[in-house]
Structures are given as structure tokens and as C-alpha cells.
Amino acid sequence: MIQKFEFHTTDISGLMEVIPFNADDVRGCFTKDYSKEIFEANGIPYNLEEVFYTTSHKGVIRALHFQHVKQQPKLVRCICGHVYDVVVDLRKDSPTFKKWLAFDLVGERHNQILVPAGCAHGYLVLEKSIVSYKCAEKFYGEYDDGILWDDPEIGVKWPIELIGGAENLILADKDKNLQTFKEFVQTYGGF
């Protein structure tokens, strides 16, 4: 079976769910998840600068990250496994400022999201997973920042019951010490 590229808009401007080209046969599958030409033909200018991969255990939360300077638009796909992926609009002039949307990214589905600049991004790992980030801006550690995953003002509804409850969450010290949304607004005012 052959699946051609599909681009689905969302309620947050610039945030899209992308279904890549995928061909299944008796050997398995062949997936092309990015093509500059195809993206541009669909009105999406996107140039790759860097590609990253994370491998995460079930229960890991990586959230809610952004670069406060040289923001990183990114194409995010769960290559293997399953993650509950969340994007928060931090663009102060956006009609969806502070709104969050979630996506089930599943390796076998090959679906991915295109996260625009000015948004925070994170995910809860529902089963051991490998996630790729195809970034349109380089990573700069000095600009790396984020908002607490459980900030009550944003109110993301994480499905932690799917990992057996909060006692099974795995958070890096970095993610435990991020700022609140209120602190983000005081510091940056939004993007």
C-alpha cells in the first residue's frame, strides 16, 4: 500500500499534522517524511538545519521546551513507539496564545507534526520510543528554555494514567526546574 503526503492544518496557525509518503510491502515499509520540493509545492517553506533523535523510556516527559532566541521550527515524528505530543502557542499576538493541542504520534502510523516557531513542544512517552526532530534552526544551548510540563495555567491534560500514574513519571532535573507560564510572560511577554 502506498500513502502519499498529506498536510492537515490545526486550530493553531502554522501547526500541521503531516502524513508522510509511505510504501508497505512484504519486506516492511519505506518512508519519506520530508521533501523540500513537496513541502514548498504545498505552500510550506521549510529548510532543514539539524536533525536530532531521542530514545526514551515509557513514562518520560520531555516538556515544554523552546528556544527564546533563534526559535526552532521542527518536524517531529515518532519513528518507533508511541508518544503523546503537545504543542503550546506562545506567540503573544496569536489568537490562540496559550492554547495547547495534543497528537498521538505512533511509529506504525508514521504521522508527524510541523511545529512553528513561537511554540513550546513536549511529549509523554507511552511506550519506549525513538523520536526524530528535523529542525529548521540550529540548537543553541544558551537559548534553551521551557515551561513546567504541569503548569496549571496552561493546563495540559497529560494521559498519565496510560503509564500507570504519576509515580511512574520520569523527568530530567532540567524539566523539574523550568519556569511557570506566569514567569515566562513576565520574562518574555510571549514571542
N, C-alpha and C positions, 0 to 999 in steps of 0.2 A: 504494500500500500504506500502511496506517495502523498505526503501532506505538503502543500506549498505554503509560503509565508503568508501569515495573516497579521494584521495590525488592528488592535481593538483599543479605542480611546476609553478613558475613565472620567470620573467626575473631577479629577484633579488635572488641570491643564498641563500637558506635556508628559504625563504619566500614562504609559501604554502597556497593555499586555501584548506580547508578541509570541505568535506561534511560528516557530522556525520551519524551514524545509526539513522534511524527514522522510526517509525511504526505508521501509522494513522489508526484509526478505528472510530466507531460511538461515542466513548467517547471523542475523541480528538487525542492526539498523545503521544508517548513515545520516548524520545530522549536520546541517549548515545553519548555525544560529546567528551569523552576521554576514552581510554583504553590503558594502558601501553603496554599490550600484542599486541594489534593490531598496535599501533604506531611502536613498535620495529619490528614486522613482516614486516613492510613496510620501514624498514631502518631508523626510526626516533627515536633515543633515547631521551626520554622526561620524566623527573621526576617532579611531582608537589611538590612545597614547600608551596604555599599560593594561596588562591582563593579570589578575590575581586569582588564586584558588584558596579556599579554606576547607579543611576537613574538620568536622565537628561531631562530637558525641551527642546522643539523644539527651535532651534536657538543656543544652547550651542555649543561652540567649546572647546574641550579638546585637546590641541596640543602644540607643537610636543615634547613629553616627552621621557626621557631616564634616566637611572642611569649611571653616568660617572665612577663609580666603582661598581663591582658586578652587571654587566648588567643583565637585566631581560628578558630572552626569555619568550614569553607569547602566549597563545592560547586565542584568543579574539572572542567572539560571542555576537551578539545582540539577547538577549533572547526574548525581546518584543519591537516592534517598528522598526525603520529604521535609520541607521547611514551611513554616507559616511566616510569610514575608510581609513586612509592614513598611509603609511609606507615610511620612507626615509632611504636609506642606508648611514650610517655614517662611514663605515669601509674603512679607507684610502687606503688599498691595494686591495679593491674590484674593479673589472672592472665597477661596477655600482655605485661607490661612488657618492653621492649627487642625485642619481636618486630616484624618488618617484613613487609609484604605489598606486592606489585607488581601493577600493572594496565597493560595496553596500552590507552591512550586514543587512539582513532583518529577523526579528523574525520568520516569517512564512516560510522562506526558510531554516532556521537552519544552513546556511553556516557560516563558521568561518575562521579565518586566524591564521597561526602559524608564529609569528614574531620572527626572530632570534635575538640573542644578537648582539649589534653593530648597531641597527637600532632605529630611533626615530619613535614614534607612536602617532597618534591622530585621532580625528574624529569630524565631524559636525553632530549634531543631527537633522534629517529631520522630525521626529515626536517623541513625548515623548517616551523615550526608557529606557530599562534596559540592561546593557552590563556586561558580565562576563569576568574576566581576570583570567585565570588559569596559574599562574606564576611558572617558573622553578627556580626562585631565589627569596629570600625574598625581601620585600620592605625596603629600608634604606633611611629615610628622609634626612640624611646628604649627600647622594649622588644623590638625586633627582635633575634633571636639565631638560633643554629643549631649544628649538629654537622657535622663534616667528612663529606663525601659518601663517603669511602673508609675511614671509621673501622673498624679491624679487629675491634673488639669487637662492633659491630653486624653487620658482615659482609654488607652488601647485595651481591647478585650482579648488578652492572650489566652489561648486554649490550654492552660497549664494542666488541666485535668487529663489531657491526652499524653502527658508524660508521667502521670501518677501523682500530681500535686506539686505544690511549691517546694516541698522538701527535696525534690529531685532536680531543681534548677541548678545550673552550673553557670556562674558568672565570673569573668575575669575581674581582678581588682580594679582595672581601668573602668569597667562598666558599672561597678558598685559605687564609684566616686564621681560620676558625671553630674552635671548641673540639673536643676529643675527647669521646667519651661519658664517659670517666672524669672529665674536668674538669666536664662537665655535672652528673654525680652529686655531685661534691664541692661545686659551686656551689649547685645547686638541690635535690639529693636526689631529683629527679623532681617531677612535678606532682600 
